[in-house]
Amino acid sequence: MKECKTVQAGILGLGVFLGLTLLGYLLADGALRFKAMERTVTVKGLAEKEVQADLVIWPIQFAVADNDLTALYTRIEANTAKVKSFLQQQGIEEQAISGAAPAITDKSAQQYGTGQRAEFRYTALQTVTVYSTEVAKVRQVMSQLSVLGKEGIAFSGEGYQGRPEYLFTELNAIKPQMVEEATRNAREVANKFAADSDSQLGKIRRASQGQFSIIDRDRNNPHIKKVRVVSTVEYYLSD
């Protein structure tokens, strides 16, 4: 009986020993693999694309001055009608043209001044806005606006509020292609790094897409936009 128990205990001990040995091997192998998997490289991929603006907002501002308020409003209405008629004659659709209430200044009501009496008591700034997807056509009309200037309309194109604004609204249509290009660019950089370090490029560990930015290509061509995105990708490396 004692011999039987001794044999059983020996077998049990051997089994425990082998089990612990196997467990230690698996843990060690797993630790080595985990350590190998910890080797990574993080790279950035850039994608840029030039596009044409597909929407233009063109504020056309002109000034009117008079000593009689009623006469001032009459001239504002007449000049506004001239501007709208001119735009439609150039092919801009009526629904793309809108007018706002004029900004009237009564110089006699101003508390501060130079002490000199102004030639005109009332001045007005009126804005007629073109909101159109026909960017090329609107840009062509811009160069012809001087025709109305010869008829006595004093246009005020200076200042931020008088500048045309160009927008690109089809970003979603080009997003997938640009993200793919940025990711491909990132992989090329990662492959170069892996080759230089005698490593093999593995799978992606994590990736993040940067924000898309849309800026003017240059100050002289605001209707041409540059779309840009940077993707950050982390890859595993192996020997």
Secondary structure, DSSP 4 states (H G I P E B T S, - for coil): -HHHHHHHHHHHHHHHHHHHHHHHHHHHHHHHHHHHHT-EEEEEEEEEEEEE--EEEEEEEEEEEES-HHHHHHHHHHHHHHHHHHHHHTT--GGGEEE---EEEEGGG-S---SSPPS-SEEEEEEEEEEES-HHHHHHHHTTTHHHHTTT-EE---SGGGS-EEE---HHHHHHHHHHHHHHHHHHHHHHHHHHTT-EEEEEEEEEEPPPEEEES-TT-TTEEEEEEEEEEEEEEE-
